[in-house]
């Protein structure tokens, strides 16, 4: 009977972990490269049509605003960032051409109060803290923002921690992930941008997953303590 009880509690724990893990996968938004972003549910804001500014070749998205003046080509996915939960935003990209050494490419996430924003040029990058550091932006790099809302964010470049900082408070509302050429202030900030990966992951447990998981953990703990007390009596 004791072994059976232990087996049931173990099963509850395993099921709880499986449910949480399965739901974490469902919380992923990943850019595909066989169609334009708006065909995948992204919204577009720009001074030129999406079909003029963007193209795909099966392995990457190409955004080209070269020689077009003060234009933007900006994509965003609204209402996907839960302000109470951690998340990871991963981007692999480069600026293969630029009209100036300014930052023609940017990507960001916001949760209604806090903003995490990165801007990339051919010779420098603007970090989430708004600090600037040199980089060879014409080469592909992997960028990762790991965020714990209200606490901190870690920013990695090619797997190396570039900075760990407190959240940047934003006066712009929204719960979105966005990217593209969003700088129309300087007409010479345009560029040729290539993106070969962009994903947003926020593990959101299903409503019933955590109680199930907690019940399993508590049950196993109580059962273990009971066995210890019984052994001591013997």
NORCORUR-V610341 format. One record per backbone hydrogen bond with DSSP energy under -1.0 kcal/mol. CO is the residue of the C=O (numbers start at 0). NH is the residue of the N-H. E is the energy in kcal/mol with one decimal. If there is no record, write none. Layout:
CO:NH:E
CO:NH:E
//
This chain:
0:4:-2.3
1:5:-2.4
2:6:-2.2
3:7:-2.2
4:8:-2.4
5:9:-2.3
6:10:-2.1
7:11:-2.2
8:12:-2.1
9:13:-2.4
10:14:-2.8
11:15:-2.5
12:16:-2.2
13:17:-2.3
14:18:-2.6
15:19:-2.2
16:20:-2.4
17:21:-2.6
18:22:-2.2
19:23:-1.6
20:24:-1.3
21:25:-1.2
24:27:-1.4
28:199:-2.8
32:57:-1.7
35:38:-1.4
36:39:-1.9
36:41:-2.0
42:75:-2.1
44:73:-3.0
48:52:-2.2
49:53:-3.0
52:63:-3.1
54:61:-3.3
59:56:-1.6
60:194:-2.7
61:54:-1.9
62:192:-3.1
64:67:-1.2
68:70:-1.8
71:46:-1.4
72:180:-2.1
73:44:-2.9
74:178:-2.5
75:42:-3.2
76:176:-1.6
81:84:-1.2
86:146:-2.8
87:200:-2.6
88:144:-2.6
89:198:-2.5
90:142:-3.7
91:195:-2.3
91:196:-1.3
92:140:-1.8
93:193:-2.4
96:191:-2.4
104:119:-3.3
105:179:-2.0
106:117:-2.5
107:177:-2.6
108:115:-2.8
112:169:-3.4
113:110:-1.8
115:108:-2.2
117:106:-2.2
118:125:-3.1
119:104:-1.8
121:136:-1.4
122:134:-1.4
123:120:-2.6
124:132:-2.0
125:118:-1.8
126:129:-2.4
130:126:-3.2
132:124:-2.4
134:136:-1.4
135:138:-1.6
136:94:-2.8
140:92:-1.7
141:157:-3.3
142:90:-3.0
143:155:-2.9
144:88:-2.3
145:153:-2.8
146:86:-1.5
147:150:-2.3
147:151:-1.7
151:147:-2.8
152:164:-2.5
153:145:-2.9
154:161:-3.2
154:162:-1.4
155:143:-2.1
156:159:-1.7
159:156:-2.7
162:154:-2.8
164:152:-2.5
167:114:-2.9
173:111:-1.6
174:79:-2.5
174:80:-2.0
175:109:-2.1
176:76:-2.9
177:107:-2.6
178:74:-3.2
179:105:-2.3
180:72:-3.4
185:188:-2.1
189:98:-2.1
190:64:-2.5
191:95:-1.5
191:96:-1.2
192:62:-2.6
193:93:-2.0
194:60:-2.7
196:91:-2.6
197:30:-2.9
198:89:-2.8
199:28:-2.8
200:87:-2.5
205:208:-1.6
207:211:-1.3
208:212:-2.5
209:213:-3.3
210:214:-2.6
211:215:-1.9
212:216:-2.2
213:217:-2.9
214:218:-2.7
215:219:-2.5
216:220:-2.1
217:221:-2.7
218:222:-2.6
219:223:-2.3
220:224:-2.4
221:225:-2.2
222:226:-2.1
223:227:-2.0
224:228:-2.1
225:229:-2.2
226:230:-2.3
227:231:-1.8
228:232:-1.6
229:233:-1.4
//
